[in-house]
Amino acid sequence: MASRNWGKTQSKQQTAPRAVVYARVSSKEQEKEGFSIPAQLKLLSEYAAINGIRVAEEFVDVETAKKSGRTHFDKMMTYLRRHPTVRVLLVEKTDRLYRNLKDWVTVDDLDVEIHFVKEGTVLSYDSRSSEKFMHGIKVLMAKNYIDNLSEETRKGMLEKAEQGIWPSCAPLGYHNTDGPNGKKIIEVDPVAGPLIAKMFEWYATGRYSLRQLGVKARSHGLTFRKSGQPVTNSTIHKILRNRIYTGEFDWKGKRYQGSHEPLVTSELWARVQGVLDGRHTSKLRGSSAHDFAFTGLITCGHCGCAMVGELKKKKYVYYHCTGFKGKCGEPYTREEVLEEKFTSYLRKLRFDDDVFEWVSRALKDSCADEKREHAEAIARLEKERNRLQQRIDAMYIDKLDGRVSEEFYDRMRTQWRDEQARCAKDIERHEMADDSYMDEGIELLKLAKDAHRLFEKQSAKEKSRMLNFLLSNCTWAHGELNAEFQQPFDSLAETAMIAAQASAPKMGDSARFEKWLPELDSNQ
C-alpha cells in the first residue's frame, strides 16, 4: 500500500509543472538587513508547495534594476531558453521581476507562465486581454517609479547645490562626512588637502610642467583615496581646473558659493588657469638650479613661446625664446635690459605725495557706501537670526504644552541653531570686511606708489613674485616689453597717468581723478 502511494506521489512530482524562482532586492543596504531575500524565497517556496509546483532553480539579484542586464536575471533568461520544460516563473510582485520596458519584452518573448504571488495574479499566453493590459499598466508604473526616483534624486542634488553643499562624491582633497543637519557634506582631507593646496602654489609659479608637477606631487605622497595608487597627470590637470577648491563649484551649468572650506584663494586659482591657458607662461623644458627672475613671466612676441634665462660664463644672464615652435629670430637679451624695462613699466604706477593723499581721500569717500552696504546686510542677518530665535522659543512652549514631541523639538532646534550659526558667521564676515576694507585699499596704494623702488631692491625670487602680483601677459619683441597691469593696478596706473597729464591747475581735483572717483548719481 505504501509502495503504491509512493508511486502516486512520484508520478505527481514528475507531472507537476517545473518553475524558476526569482528574488531581488534593490540595494546592498536591503541585503544587509537580512530579511528581504529570505522572506521572498520563503514566500515563493511555500506558494510552490501549496500549488504543486516543483522549483527547478532559484535566482537572486542584489542590485538596482534601473538598467536591464542584471547578472542573475540574465542567467535566468538563459536557463529558461535552454530548458523548454521549465515554463513557470515565480516572483513576489511586478516590480521585483522587471522595472523597465526592455525586461518586460524579454520575458514576454519566452512564453512562460508568471505567478506574481503577492498580487495574486497569474499571467500566461492564455490570459485575458484585460489581465495583460493591467499587467502592462503595472510595468509602466514600475518604470515611472524609477524615472520619478531619478528625478527626485536630481532635485535633491540640485537643492543641496543651492544650499552650498557639494551634492556628489568628494573630490580628491576632501572627504564626505555627515553634516550637523544630517546631510552629507565635504570636509578637507587632513592629508591630501594641504598637499593639493601646495600643488596650486607650485604650478602658479610657472616653473613646472604638468608632468613635473605630477612627479613632485607623487613624491610627496599624493594618492587616490580608494585604491591608494599614485595620482596620474591627467587627474592633476583636472584638479587644477576644478573650481571647487576655491569654495565655489559648478553644478549643472550654474555656479554656486559652497559652504565647504576652500583650499586655495580665487586669485591663486585664476593664476593657475592663466598658466594652464598659456596666458602667463608656456610649458618649460628642463630645470636649473639658478634662480632667474623673469623665467616663466615673459613670452616671445613673435611666436608665443616662453622666454627663459640662461647663465653664460657663470656670471652673465641672458634670456632667449625657447623656440619650441621652430626657429625664432628674437635675439638674446641681457637680464639687466629686461630689469630696466620692468622698472620703467612699474613707474607708471608712481604717485607723488599730493596725488597719494587725494586718492586716499577718494577711497575713504567710496568706503562710506561700502560701510552702508555692510550695515544693511548685517541688519538683514540680525533680523533673520532673531526670527529663528522666536521660532525656537515658540516651539519650546509647544513642547511644554505637549503639542510637539521632545524628539521633534530637538531636531528642529538643532536645524534652526545651525541656521543661526550661519547668520552669525555672515555677520562676522561683514564686520571684518568693514574693518579691513580701508586698510587693504591704502596698502594697495602704497604698493603701487613705491613699486618701482621696491622692485629694484628685491632678490630674483622676490622680483618674480612681485611681477606676478602686479603684471600679466608680458611679451618681448624687438627690444620692447609689453604687459598689462593686474586688477586693480590697471585702474591705479590709469589714474597716475591722468594725474601726470593734468598739470594745469584749472582742471581741478575732480577732473584729474575722474577715473578713480566713484560714479555719482543725478541727485548727487
Contacts in CASP RR format, 6 or more apart in sequence:
PFRMAT RR
TARGET T0000
AUTHOR 0000-0000-0000
METHOD contacts of the structure
MODEL  1
MASRNWGKTQSKQQTAPRAVVYARVSSKEQEKEGFSIPAQLKLLSEYAAI
NGIRVAEEFVDVETAKKSGRTHFDKMMTYLRRHPTVRVLLVEKTDRLYRN
LKDWVTVDDLDVEIHFVKEGTVLSYDSRSSEKFMHGIKVLMAKNYIDNLS
EETRKGMLEKAEQGIWPSCAPLGYHNTDGPNGKKIIEVDPVAGPLIAKMF
EWYATGRYSLRQLGVKARSHGLTFRKSGQPVTNSTIHKILRNRIYTGEFD
WKGKRYQGSHEPLVTSELWARVQGVLDGRHTSKLRGSSAHDFAFTGLITC
GHCGCAMVGELKKKKYVYYHCTGFKGKCGEPYTREEVLEEKFTSYLRKLR
FDDDVFEWVSRALKDSCADEKREHAEAIARLEKERNRLQQRIDAMYIDKL
DGRVSEEFYDRMRTQWRDEQARCAKDIERHEMADDSYMDEGIELLKLAKD
AHRLFEKQSAKEKSRMLNFLLSNCTWAHGELNAEFQQPFDSLAETAMIAA
QASAPKMGDSARFEKWLPELDSNQ
12 52 0 8 1.000
13 54 0 8 1.000
16 52 0 8 1.000
16 53 0 8 1.000
16 54 0 8 1.000
17 52 0 8 1.000
17 53 0 8 1.000
17 54 0 8 1.000
17 87 0 8 1.000
17 88 0 8 1.000
17 113 0 8 1.000
18 53 0 8 1.000
18 54 0 8 1.000
18 55 0 8 1.000
18 56 0 8 1.000
18 83 0 8 1.000
18 85 0 8 1.000
18 86 0 8 1.000
18 87 0 8 1.000
18 88 0 8 1.000
19 48 0 8 1.000
19 53 0 8 1.000
19 54 0 8 1.000
19 55 0 8 1.000
19 56 0 8 1.000
19 86 0 8 1.000
19 88 0 8 1.000
19 89 0 8 1.000
19 90 0 8 1.000
19 115 0 8 1.000
20 55 0 8 1.000
20 56 0 8 1.000
20 57 0 8 1.000
20 58 0 8 1.000
20 59 0 8 1.000
20 76 0 8 1.000
20 79 0 8 1.000
20 80 0 8 1.000
20 86 0 8 1.000
20 88 0 8 1.000
20 89 0 8 1.000
20 90 0 8 1.000
21 41 0 8 1.000
21 44 0 8 1.000
21 45 0 8 1.000
21 48 0 8 1.000
21 55 0 8 1.000
21 57 0 8 1.000
21 58 0 8 1.000
21 59 0 8 1.000
21 90 0 8 1.000
21 91 0 8 1.000
22 58 0 8 1.000
22 59 0 8 1.000
22 60 0 8 1.000
22 61 0 8 1.000
22 72 0 8 1.000
22 73 0 8 1.000
22 76 0 8 1.000
22 89 0 8 1.000
22 90 0 8 1.000
22 91 0 8 1.000
22 96 0 8 1.000
22 97 0 8 1.000
23 37 0 8 1.000
23 40 0 8 1.000
23 41 0 8 1.000
23 44 0 8 1.000
23 58 0 8 1.000
23 59 0 8 1.000
23 60 0 8 1.000
23 61 0 8 1.000
23 91 0 8 1.000
23 92 0 8 1.000
23 96 0 8 1.000
24 40 0 8 1.000
24 60 0 8 1.000
24 61 0 8 1.000
24 62 0 8 1.000
24 65 0 8 1.000
24 70 0 8 1.000
24 73 0 8 1.000
24 96 0 8 1.000
24 97 0 8 1.000
25 31 0 8 1.000
25 36 0 8 1.000
25 37 0 8 1.000
25 61 0 8 1.000
25 62 0 8 1.000
26 63 0 8 1.000
26 64 0 8 1.000
26 65 0 8 1.000
27 62 0 8 1.000
27 63 0 8 1.000
27 64 0 8 1.000
28 62 0 8 1.000
28 63 0 8 1.000
30 36 0 8 1.000
30 62 0 8 1.000
31 37 0 8 1.000
31 62 0 8 1.000
37 60 0 8 1.000
37 62 0 8 1.000
40 92 0 8 1.000
40 96 0 8 1.000
41 58 0 8 1.000
41 60 0 8 1.000
43 92 0 8 1.000
43 117 0 8 1.000
43 118 0 8 1.000
44 55 0 8 1.000
44 90 0 8 1.000
44 91 0 8 1.000
44 92 0 8 1.000
44 117 0 8 1.000
45 55 0 8 1.000
47 53 0 8 1.000
47 90 0 8 1.000
47 115 0 8 1.000
47 117 0 8 1.000
48 54 0 8 1.000
48 55 0 8 1.000
48 90 0 8 1.000
53 88 0 8 1.000
53 90 0 8 1.000
55 90 0 8 1.000
56 83 0 8 1.000
56 86 0 8 1.000
57 76 0 8 1.000
57 79 0 8 1.000
57 86 0 8 1.000
59 72 0 8 1.000
59 73 0 8 1.000
59 75 0 8 1.000
59 76 0 8 1.000
59 79 0 8 1.000
60 72 0 8 1.000
61 70 0 8 1.000
61 71 0 8 1.000
61 72 0 8 1.000
61 73 0 8 1.000
63 70 0 8 1.000
63 71 0 8 1.000
65 73 0 8 1.000
65 98 0 8 1.000
65 99 0 8 1.000
65 100 0 8 1.000
65 103 0 8 1.000
65 146 0 8 1.000
66 99 0 8 1.000
66 100 0 8 1.000
66 146 0 8 1.000
66 150 0 8 1.000
67 100 0 8 1.000
68 98 0 8 1.000
68 100 0 8 1.000
68 102 0 8 1.000
68 103 0 8 1.000
68 106 0 8 1.000
73 98 0 8 1.000
73 103 0 8 1.000
76 89 0 8 1.000
77 106 0 8 1.000
77 107 0 8 1.000
77 110 0 8 1.000
79 86 0 8 1.000
80 86 0 8 1.000
80 87 0 8 1.000
80 89 0 8 1.000
80 110 0 8 1.000
80 112 0 8 1.000
81 110 0 8 1.000
87 111 0 8 1.000
87 112 0 8 1.000
87 113 0 8 1.000
88 112 0 8 1.000
88 113 0 8 1.000
88 114 0 8 1.000
88 115 0 8 1.000
89 97 0 8 1.000
89 107 0 8 1.000
89 112 0 8 1.000
89 113 0 8 1.000
89 114 0 8 1.000
89 115 0 8 1.000
90 115 0 8 1.000
90 117 0 8 1.000
91 97 0 8 1.000
91 114 0 8 1.000
91 115 0 8 1.000
91 116 0 8 1.000
91 117 0 8 1.000
92 116 0 8 1.000
92 117 0 8 1.000
92 118 0 8 1.000
93 116 0 8 1.000
93 117 0 8 1.000
93 118 0 8 1.000
93 119 0 8 1.000
94 116 0 8 1.000
94 119 0 8 1.000
94 135 0 8 1.000
94 138 0 8 1.000
94 139 0 8 1.000
94 142 0 8 1.000
95 138 0 8 1.000
95 142 0 8 1.000
95 145 0 8 1.000
97 103 0 8 1.000
97 107 0 8 1.000
97 114 0 8 1.000
97 116 0 8 1.000
98 104 0 8 1.000
98 106 0 8 1.000
98 107 0 8 1.000
98 139 0 8 1.000
98 142 0 8 1.000
99 142 0 8 1.000
99 143 0 8 1.000
99 145 0 8 1.000
99 146 0 8 1.000
100 143 0 8 1.000
100 146 0 8 1.000
101 139 0 8 1.000
101 140 0 8 1.000
101 143 0 8 1.000
104 136 0 8 1.000
104 139 0 8 1.000
107 114 0 8 1.000
111 125 0 8 1.000
112 124 0 8 1.000
113 122 0 8 1.000
113 123 0 8 1.000
113 124 0 8 1.000
113 125 0 8 1.000
114 122 0 8 1.000
114 123 0 8 1.000
114 124 0 8 1.000
115 121 0 8 1.000
115 122 0 8 1.000
116 122 0 8 1.000
116 123 0 8 1.000
121 131 0 8 1.000
121 135 0 8 1.000
123 131 0 8 1.000
123 132 0 8 1.000
123 135 0 8 1.000
127 135 0 8 1.000
156 167 0 8 1.000
157 167 0 8 1.000
157 168 0 8 1.000
157 251 0 8 1.000
158 167 0 8 1.000
158 251 0 8 1.000
158 252 0 8 1.000
160 166 0 8 1.000
160 167 0 8 1.000
160 183 0 8 1.000
161 167 0 8 1.000
161 249 0 8 1.000
161 251 0 8 1.000
161 252 0 8 1.000
161 254 0 8 1.000
161 256 0 8 1.000
162 256 0 8 1.000
163 259 0 8 1.000
164 256 0 8 1.000
164 257 0 8 1.000
164 258 0 8 1.000
164 259 0 8 1.000
165 183 0 8 1.000
165 184 0 8 1.000
165 185 0 8 1.000
165 258 0 8 1.000
165 259 0 8 1.000
165 260 0 8 1.000
166 174 0 8 1.000
166 185 0 8 1.000
166 186 0 8 1.000
166 244 0 8 1.000
166 249 0 8 1.000
166 258 0 8 1.000
166 260 0 8 1.000
167 251 0 8 1.000
169 176 0 8 1.000
170 176 0 8 1.000
170 186 0 8 1.000
170 189 0 8 1.000
171 186 0 8 1.000
171 239 0 8 1.000
171 242 0 8 1.000
171 244 0 8 1.000
171 245 0 8 1.000
172 189 0 8 1.000
172 192 0 8 1.000
172 196 0 8 1.000
172 222 0 8 1.000
172 224 0 8 1.000
172 225 0 8 1.000
172 231 0 8 1.000
172 235 0 8 1.000
172 239 0 8 1.000
173 188 0 8 1.000
173 189 0 8 1.000
173 192 0 8 1.000
173 193 0 8 1.000
173 195 0 8 1.000
173 196 0 8 1.000
173 263 0 8 1.000
174 186 0 8 1.000
174 187 0 8 1.000
174 188 0 8 1.000
174 189 0 8 1.000
174 193 0 8 1.000
174 244 0 8 1.000
174 260 0 8 1.000
175 186 0 8 1.000
175 187 0 8 1.000
175 189 0 8 1.000
175 225 0 8 1.000
176 184 0 8 1.000
176 185 0 8 1.000
176 186 0 8 1.000
177 184 0 8 1.000
177 185 0 8 1.000
177 186 0 8 1.000
177 187 0 8 1.000
178 184 0 8 1.000
178 185 0 8 1.000
179 185 0 8 1.000
180 414 0 8 1.000
180 418 0 8 1.000
181 414 0 8 1.000
181 415 0 8 1.000
181 418 0 8 1.000
185 259 0 8 1.000
185 260 0 8 1.000
186 260 0 8 1.000
187 260 0 8 1.000
187 261 0 8 1.000
188 260 0 8 1.000
188 261 0 8 1.000
188 263 0 8 1.000
189 225 0 8 1.000
192 222 0 8 1.000
192 223 0 8 1.000
192 225 0 8 1.000
193 263 0 8 1.000
194 263 0 8 1.000
195 217 0 8 1.000
195 220 0 8 1.000
195 221 0 8 1.000
195 222 0 8 1.000
196 222 0 8 1.000
196 239 0 8 1.000
196 245 0 8 1.000
196 263 0 8 1.000
197 245 0 8 1.000
197 263 0 8 1.000
197 264 0 8 1.000
198 220 0 8 1.000
199 213 0 8 1.000
199 216 0 8 1.000
199 217 0 8 1.000
199 222 0 8 1.000
199 236 0 8 1.000
199 239 0 8 1.000
199 240 0 8 1.000
200 240 0 8 1.000
200 245 0 8 1.000
200 263 0 8 1.000
200 264 0 8 1.000
200 268 0 8 1.000
200 269 0 8 1.000
200 272 0 8 1.000
201 264 0 8 1.000
201 268 0 8 1.000
202 208 0 8 1.000
202 213 0 8 1.000
202 216 0 8 1.000
203 213 0 8 1.000
203 240 0 8 1.000
203 272 0 8 1.000
203 275 0 8 1.000
204 268 0 8 1.000
204 271 0 8 1.000
204 272 0 8 1.000
204 275 0 8 1.000
204 468 0 8 1.000
205 296 0 8 1.000
205 464 0 8 1.000
205 468 0 8 1.000
206 275 0 8 1.000
206 280 0 8 1.000
206 281 0 8 1.000
206 284 0 8 1.000
206 296 0 8 1.000
207 284 0 8 1.000
207 287 0 8 1.000
207 295 0 8 1.000
207 296 0 8 1.000
208 216 0 8 1.000
209 283 0 8 1.000
209 284 0 8 1.000
209 285 0 8 1.000
210 233 0 8 1.000
210 236 0 8 1.000
210 237 0 8 1.000
210 283 0 8 1.000
211 233 0 8 1.000
212 287 0 8 1.000
213 233 0 8 1.000
213 236 0 8 1.000
214 222 0 8 1.000
214 231 0 8 1.000
214 233 0 8 1.000
214 236 0 8 1.000
217 231 0 8 1.000
217 236 0 8 1.000
218 230 0 8 1.000
218 231 0 8 1.000
221 230 0 8 1.000
222 230 0 8 1.000
222 231 0 8 1.000
223 229 0 8 1.000
223 230 0 8 1.000
223 231 0 8 1.000
224 230 0 8 1.000
224 231 0 8 1.000
224 235 0 8 1.000
237 276 0 8 1.000
239 245 0 8 1.000
240 272 0 8 1.000
240 273 0 8 1.000
240 276 0 8 1.000
241 273 0 8 1.000
241 276 0 8 1.000
243 249 0 8 1.000
243 250 0 8 1.000
243 255 0 8 1.000
243 269 0 8 1.000
244 260 0 8 1.000
245 262 0 8 1.000
245 263 0 8 1.000
245 264 0 8 1.000
245 269 0 8 1.000
246 262 0 8 1.000
246 263 0 8 1.000
246 264 0 8 1.000
246 265 0 8 1.000
246 266 0 8 1.000
246 269 0 8 1.000
247 257 0 8 1.000
247 258 0 8 1.000
247 260 0 8 1.000
247 261 0 8 1.000
247 262 0 8 1.000
248 255 0 8 1.000
248 256 0 8 1.000
248 257 0 8 1.000
248 258 0 8 1.000
248 266 0 8 1.000
249 255 0 8 1.000
249 256 0 8 1.000
249 258 0 8 1.000
250 256 0 8 1.000
259 422 0 8 1.000
271 280 0 8 1.000
271 468 0 8 1.000
274 280 0 8 1.000
275 281 0 8 1.000
278 299 0 8 1.000
279 472 0 8 1.000
279 473 0 8 1.000
280 296 0 8 1.000
280 297 0 8 1.000
280 468 0 8 1.000
280 472 0 8 1.000
280 473 0 8 1.000
280 474 0 8 1.000
281 296 0 8 1.000
281 297 0 8 1.000
281 299 0 8 1.000
281 306 0 8 1.000
282 296 0 8 1.000
282 299 0 8 1.000
282 304 0 8 1.000
282 305 0 8 1.000
282 306 0 8 1.000
282 322 0 8 1.000
282 324 0 8 1.000
283 306 0 8 1.000
283 324 0 8 1.000
284 295 0 8 1.000
284 296 0 8 1.000
284 306 0 8 1.000
284 308 0 8 1.000
284 322 0 8 1.000
285 322 0 8 1.000
285 324 0 8 1.000
288 309 0 8 1.000
288 311 0 8 1.000
290 311 0 8 1.000
290 317 0 8 1.000
291 459 0 8 1.000
291 460 0 8 1.000
291 461 0 8 1.000
291 464 0 8 1.000
292 308 0 8 1.000
292 309 0 8 1.000
292 317 0 8 1.000
292 319 0 8 1.000
292 335 0 8 1.000
292 460 0 8 1.000
293 335 0 8 1.000
293 339 0 8 1.000
293 460 0 8 1.000
293 461 0 8 1.000
293 463 0 8 1.000
293 464 0 8 1.000
294 307 0 8 1.000
294 309 0 8 1.000
294 319 0 8 1.000
294 335 0 8 1.000
294 338 0 8 1.000
294 342 0 8 1.000
294 463 0 8 1.000
294 464 0 8 1.000
294 467 0 8 1.000
295 306 0 8 1.000
295 307 0 8 1.000
295 308 0 8 1.000
295 309 0 8 1.000
295 319 0 8 1.000
295 464 0 8 1.000
296 306 0 8 1.000
296 307 0 8 1.000
296 308 0 8 1.000
297 307 0 8 1.000
297 464 0 8 1.000
297 467 0 8 1.000
297 468 0 8 1.000
297 471 0 8 1.000
297 474 0 8 1.000
298 306 0 8 1.000
298 307 0 8 1.000
298 319 0 8 1.000
298 338 0 8 1.000
298 474 0 8 1.000
298 475 0 8 1.000
298 476 0 8 1.000
298 481 0 8 1.000
299 305 0 8 1.000
299 306 0 8 1.000
299 307 0 8 1.000
299 474 0 8 1.000
299 475 0 8 1.000
299 476 0 8 1.000
300 306 0 8 1.000
300 307 0 8 1.000
300 321 0 8 1.000
300 322 0 8 1.000
300 323 0 8 1.000
300 328 0 8 1.000
300 330 0 8 1.000
300 475 0 8 1.000
300 476 0 8 1.000
300 477 0 8 1.000
301 330 0 8 1.000
301 475 0 8 1.000
301 476 0 8 1.000
301 477 0 8 1.000
301 482 0 8 1.000
302 321 0 8 1.000
302 328 0 8 1.000
302 329 0 8 1.000
302 330 0 8 1.000
302 477 0 8 1.000
303 321 0 8 1.000
303 323 0 8 1.000
303 325 0 8 1.000
303 326 0 8 1.000
303 328 0 8 1.000
304 325 0 8 1.000
304 475 0 8 1.000
305 321 0 8 1.000
305 322 0 8 1.000
305 323 0 8 1.000
305 324 0 8 1.000
305 325 0 8 1.000
305 328 0 8 1.000
306 321 0 8 1.000
306 322 0 8 1.000
306 324 0 8 1.000
307 319 0 8 1.000
307 320 0 8 1.000
307 321 0 8 1.000
307 322 0 8 1.000
307 476 0 8 1.000
308 319 0 8 1.000
308 320 0 8 1.000
308 322 0 8 1.000
309 317 0 8 1.000
309 318 0 8 1.000
309 319 0 8 1.000
309 320 0 8 1.000
309 335 0 8 1.000
310 317 0 8 1.000
310 318 0 8 1.000
310 319 0 8 1.000
310 320 0 8 1.000
310 332 0 8 1.000
311 317 0 8 1.000
312 318 0 8 1.000
316 334 0 8 1.000
317 334 0 8 1.000
317 335 0 8 1.000
318 332 0 8 1.000
318 333 0 8 1.000
318 334 0 8 1.000
318 335 0 8 1.000
319 332 0 8 1.000
319 333 0 8 1.000
319 334 0 8 1.000
319 335 0 8 1.000
319 338 0 8 1.000
319 476 0 8 1.000
320 330 0 8 1.000
320 331 0 8 1.000
320 332 0 8 1.000
320 333 0 8 1.000
321 328 0 8 1.000
321 329 0 8 1.000
321 330 0 8 1.000
330 476 0 8 1.000
330 477 0 8 1.000
333 476 0 8 1.000
333 479 0 8 1.000
337 479 0 8 1.000
338 476 0 8 1.000
338 481 0 8 1.000
339 463 0 8 1.000
341 480 0 8 1.000
341 481 0 8 1.000
342 455 0 8 1.000
342 463 0 8 1.000
342 467 0 8 1.000
342 471 0 8 1.000
342 481 0 8 1.000
343 452 0 8 1.000
343 455 0 8 1.000
343 456 0 8 1.000
344 452 0 8 1.000
345 471 0 8 1.000
345 481 0 8 1.000
345 483 0 8 1.000
346 451 0 8 1.000
346 452 0 8 1.000
346 455 0 8 1.000
346 470 0 8 1.000
347 452 0 8 1.000
348 485 0 8 1.000
348 493 0 8 1.000
348 496 0 8 1.000
348 497 0 8 1.000
349 448 0 8 1.000
349 449 0 8 1.000
349 451 0 8 1.000
349 452 0 8 1.000
349 470 0 8 1.000
349 485 0 8 1.000
349 489 0 8 1.000
349 492 0 8 1.000
349 493 0 8 1.000
349 496 0 8 1.000
350 449 0 8 1.000
350 451 0 8 1.000
350 452 0 8 1.000
350 496 0 8 1.000
351 359 0 8 1.000
351 445 0 8 1.000
351 448 0 8 1.000
351 449 0 8 1.000
351 496 0 8 1.000
351 499 0 8 1.000
355 496 0 8 1.000
355 499 0 8 1.000
356 445 0 8 1.000
356 449 0 8 1.000
358 509 0 8 1.000
358 512 0 8 1.000
358 513 0 8 1.000
359 445 0 8 1.000
359 495 0 8 1.000
359 513 0 8 1.000
359 516 0 8 1.000
360 442 0 8 1.000
360 445 0 8 1.000
362 513 0 8 1.000
362 516 0 8 1.000
362 517 0 8 1.000
362 518 0 8 1.000
363 438 0 8 1.000
363 441 0 8 1.000
363 442 0 8 1.000
363 445 0 8 1.000
364 438 0 8 1.000
365 517 0 8 1.000
365 518 0 8 1.000
366 517 0 8 1.000
366 518 0 8 1.000
367 437 0 8 1.000
367 438 0 8 1.000
369 518 0 8 1.000
370 434 0 8 1.000
370 437 0 8 1.000
371 434 0 8 1.000
371 437 0 8 1.000
374 430 0 8 1.000
374 431 0 8 1.000
374 433 0 8 1.000
374 434 0 8 1.000
375 434 0 8 1.000
377 426 0 8 1.000
377 430 0 8 1.000
378 427 0 8 1.000
378 430 0 8 1.000
378 431 0 8 1.000
381 423 0 8 1.000
381 426 0 8 1.000
381 427 0 8 1.000
381 430 0 8 1.000
382 423 0 8 1.000
382 427 0 8 1.000
384 419 0 8 1.000
384 423 0 8 1.000
385 420 0 8 1.000
385 423 0 8 1.000
385 424 0 8 1.000
385 427 0 8 1.000
388 416 0 8 1.000
388 419 0 8 1.000
388 420 0 8 1.000
388 423 0 8 1.000
389 420 0 8 1.000
391 412 0 8 1.000
391 416 0 8 1.000
392 412 0 8 1.000
392 413 0 8 1.000
392 416 0 8 1.000
392 417 0 8 1.000
395 404 0 8 1.000
395 409 0 8 1.000
395 412 0 8 1.000
395 413 0 8 1.000
396 409 0 8 1.000
398 404 0 8 1.000
398 409 0 8 1.000
399 405 0 8 1.000
399 406 0 8 1.000
399 409 0 8 1.000
444 488 0 8 1.000
444 489 0 8 1.000
444 492 0 8 1.000
445 492 0 8 1.000
447 454 0 8 1.000
448 489 0 8 1.000
448 492 0 8 1.000
448 493 0 8 1.000
448 496 0 8 1.000
451 466 0 8 1.000
451 470 0 8 1.000
454 466 0 8 1.000
455 463 0 8 1.000
455 466 0 8 1.000
455 467 0 8 1.000
458 466 0 8 1.000
467 474 0 8 1.000
469 486 0 8 1.000
470 485 0 8 1.000
470 486 0 8 1.000
470 489 0 8 1.000
471 483 0 8 1.000
471 484 0 8 1.000
471 485 0 8 1.000
471 486 0 8 1.000
472 483 0 8 1.000
472 484 0 8 1.000
472 485 0 8 1.000
472 486 0 8 1.000
473 482 0 8 1.000
473 483 0 8 1.000
473 484 0 8 1.000
474 481 0 8 1.000
474 482 0 8 1.000
474 483 0 8 1.000
475 481 0 8 1.000
475 482 0 8 1.000
475 483 0 8 1.000
476 482 0 8 1.000
484 490 0 8 1.000
485 492 0 8 1.000
485 493 0 8 1.000
491 515 0 8 1.000
491 516 0 8 1.000
494 515 0 8 1.000
495 513 0 8 1.000
495 515 0 8 1.000
495 516 0 8 1.000
498 512 0 8 1.000
498 513 0 8 1.000
498 514 0 8 1.000
498 515 0 8 1.000
499 512 0 8 1.000
499 513 0 8 1.000
502 508 0 8 1.000
502 511 0 8 1.000
502 512 0 8 1.000
510 517 0 8 1.000
END
